[in-house]
Structure formats: C-alpha cells, structure tokens
Amino acid sequence: MGYLMVLLRFIFCYLCVFSLINAEERFLLVDGVSGETVLQLGSQFDERMSPCSTFKIPLSLMGYDAGVLKDEQTPVWQFQEGYDDFLDTWKGPISPQSWMQYSCVWYSKVISCQLGLKKMQDYLSAFDYGSQDMSVGIVPPGKADPAWFHSSPLKISLKEQVNFISKMLQNKLHVTNHSIVMTKAILFKEKLPQGWKLFGKTGWSGSIGRNDDTVLEYAWFAGWIEKDTHIFPFAYLIRDKKIALDQRIPRVKQLISETDILLR
C-alpha cells in the first residue's frame, strides 16, 4: 500500500509538471515572521498584474471591518435577474462563505457598492495594496467589469501580495481582529501533513486572448500555510495560452512540499 501511494504521488506530480511544461510560472514563498524568502520560482516578482479574484482577500477584510459582512453565513444576498451569472453556483442565495468558495462576482460588487468608492480607496491606501488605483470606480452587479479585473488599473505584484498577506496575519493593517478571523475562516482550504493548514484564494484573468493566440491568460493562487505561530505567505502566478485552472492549488502544494517546512 505504501509503495502504491508513493507511485500515485509520483504520477500525479509528473502530470502536474507535464501540464505546465510550456507555461510561465512565478512562485514566492516567505517566512511571514522573519520575511526571509524560503522558495522562489521564476522572476519579475515586482511586475504588477490585475489581482482578479484574489482581490476578495482585501475586500473581505473591508467588508467585515466596516460591518457590511457579519460572519461566515451573514449576510445572505439573493441572486437577481441581470446579475453576473457565469457560474450556475452564482444563481442563488450567497453567503460570505459561499461567496469565497464559488468566487461569486456579483456578491463582490454588492459589497463594494455598500462600502462606497471613498471608503474602498481609503482601505487600499491603508493596506498599501498594489497600485491602489480605483479610478475606474465601482460598478453594480451586471455585465461591467469590476475594478479588480484584468482591464482595470488596479494591479499588484507577487511580492506585494505576499507582503499584504504577511501584514494581515500579523495584524498590521489596522482592521478589527474580527475581520481577520472571519477572513481566515472563509479562506481555509484544507489540512496539510503534520498539522499545517492551507488558506488562500485563486484568481483568473479569463480568456483574454480568445481572438489572439499570442496573448496569454494568467491565473493566481495567493495565500499562506500556518501551524501554531508559524506562518508562510505565498503567491503563485501562471501565464499560458490556456490554463488548467484546477492545477493551481496542487502545484502550490507540490512546491511547498519541496521545502522542509512541512517537516517542522
């Protein structure tokens, strides 16, 4: 049985690597306390890209801190005709937990509308979040792209993603502890070996090159692993003509497993 598990893991890792062989990957993993870089893959960690749905991390902090969001299940907002309906899971009642789980765009837009542009801008400035550029404004649920999509000037780099998460986990963003606790709760992904836990949020630019094979789409997974007082924030970015979105989290887990962190 042990041999079979090792063989299956090898095959899985091989398939992950094979599927990414022509992709451009960037990965940054740091010690959240000391700031020391533990692992990096690729280059251009200072290049800013749209945060896409990883923006739900700061948006969650804003929502809970301002009282728009209450806990994991409150508020529940109902889908309405004309709202963003890219996924079937969006076409029903959505709570903060399901918002994060299904990455529901219209729920994000409702949060931003309730916060208002000035408050969101103030938060971004206080967070020192990427370019902090909300100049395209706020859009209601519907066809228009929100400010954190690929077409907007709001952008963030891998290094800035990691620094932002580090500050959040060390309570250096000047938001309530409740907002951090709740944001962590809805970002939890799974348990890892040796008592570690994985948290994070994926993001995807969409098929921005659908009419041009030379344009690459890109996808994120930003988050952290933690155990007791140990925290290790990370940011992963992949660019390719077509991305296997379900490989982002397994790939990050694979990269983390190549360090000695999980043995600590």
Secondary structure, DSSP 8 states (H G I E B T S, - for coil): -HHHHHHHHHHHHHHHHHHTTTSEEEEEEE-TTT--EEEEESS-TT--B--GGGGHHHHHHHHHHHTS--SSS---B---TTS--SSGGGSS-B-HHHHHHHT-HHHHHHHHHHH-HHHHHHHHHHHT-TT---TT----SSSS--TTSTTSS--B-HHHHHHHHHHHHTT-SS--HHHHHHHHHHHEEEE-GGG-EEEEEEEE--STTTT-TTS-EEEEEEEEEEETTEEEEEEEEEEESS--GGGHHHHHHHHHHTSSGGG-
